[in-house]
Structures are given as structure tokens and as C-alpha cells.
């Protein structure tokens, strides 16, 4: 028995229930689930949840992963400090 409130994407706080509801409502692929829910688009860039999202979509009847265009991973161009983001540094 699985818990539908299990968090699959920790960065974006996306649960198994959200992924399941998205697949059922839109009959979408793994890529589209990621774009609709933001799963895999957090600070880790999908490194921790990508495989789990792909497996869940496949188990829920989504199209095979081999038939879709893969999402790319893009790290930041350069590191930015929290001071700059908060407006304290220039």
C-alpha cells in the first residue's frame, strides 16, 4: 500500500497524489508532468526525483519515456550569494 502524500520532489514539494492526478487528468507524458507540476525543476534540477517521476508516470499508463524529448539540465551561469538576492550587496 502506498501513501499518496509521499513527497516525490522535495525541492518543489510535489506529492505522489499530485503526479497521479496530473497523469489521470491530462493523460500526459513524464516530461509534461514535470512541466505542469514543476517536479524536477527545483534547486537540484531533478537529480533526486527524475527517475521516480518517470517510473510513476510509466506505472500510471503514461507514454513510454523513449518516445519523448528529454528535459535538459541547466546549472546557473555563475553562483549568486544570498546577499545579492536579498538586495544587501551590490
Secondary structure, DSSP 8 states (H G I E B T S, - for coil): ---TT-EEETTTTEEHHHHHHHHHHH---HHHHHHHH-TT-STTTTTTTHHHHHHHHHHTT---GGGS--------SS---HHHHHTS--
